[in-house]
Amino acid sequence: LKEVLNKKIDTEESILLQKNIESSSTVSSILSLQNEGGWWHEEKYSFSPFYKNTYWQVYFLSLLGASRQMLSVDKAVGLIVKNMQSEKGSFPMRYRYTGNLICFQGLTLEILIRLGFFGEIFTEALASFISDLMYRNDFRCKYRAQFKSPWGAVKVLKAFNLMPPEKMDSQAINIVRKAVKFLLSHDI
């Protein structure tokens, strides 16, 4: 409601909405598959297997309106950060592919912001890493022969647009402008 209708929601209404989200059949179904240790599918922290593991379940929960107030979500995010985030702040690919794919960096930042982790040290470290990566690589993807990646630009743009406007510094504003310019220059 906040994003779609640009509606201000009071605390009481917010609590009620969060309870409705938590008890929805889709969210309940995802949470019922979570292991007691906090992970899904297997205790392996990476982007693959696609759509089955902890990373992707947390992504789906973020899209469904879940938040860090849910203990199971908070626990899963803690595992992802602990086991996937590098010292530089990125969430690199491991196993089948390796390195920092811009699309997954943007997607991860989107997840963290949607779940309410904006302002946390690990989220700020990722945003800083993306800023540095954009300065150096300009949405280039090593798996696309170093061509610029529209998918990566969209993911970064979505994440940075979720940041509270008052928290957008000049680097964040420049990244948004750069992504928009790139996408519009190619009629995307």
Steps between C-alpha positions, in 0.01 A plus 500: 500500500777742586669457162200451272262757648767725650298475818624587848425210734469544876658258749179313580418446133860397432487232772171367362636490144815317615288239682292452184818453296643251749182295504441504123502157339795581273725634776393219735577244231852637445567521873376144557787374281766680701739279695531559875852626431352786297577381148298350212574206266859438611747666733694660218513875456515617141271614223455145377313280476275767361164556671543220756755607758505749784598801289203460265248422773602822676464681166146369456412592857630854442274537197202374700545768765678304770732697725786458740244504783431136415756298697535236228576768240748677726675168568520411130639843407759460776611170346518650151706797617730284714560238231483698176616858553866570427722734699453762226123495546406305189309176473717313248404203291659173598497145373381488137578865426735724693531871557279799559215509254337843509151354462535297819652790691199716409257220578658442840486870586132503397428204731675658797323833457157341448541294817591807704878466527580842354743674734665179618877482457481204262242675279703821493810295408314346205372840380855635522634200307240554226591870483864411454417230246288743297784752499746237373285272280190693399250206507740269314453126539789260469261229379382723216849558355529819710201657324274713712217302656146640481394238756769623739405864443133425573583312821727778626244765403221316686712470813618860505145623437391321819738709709336772707536823298654685793774234518599527133849648480660637183645158409158333526339773291773465236448123486126546442569756226760275341262201497213705356724651232633159400155339485337787311788532253427142390119533502477256788 
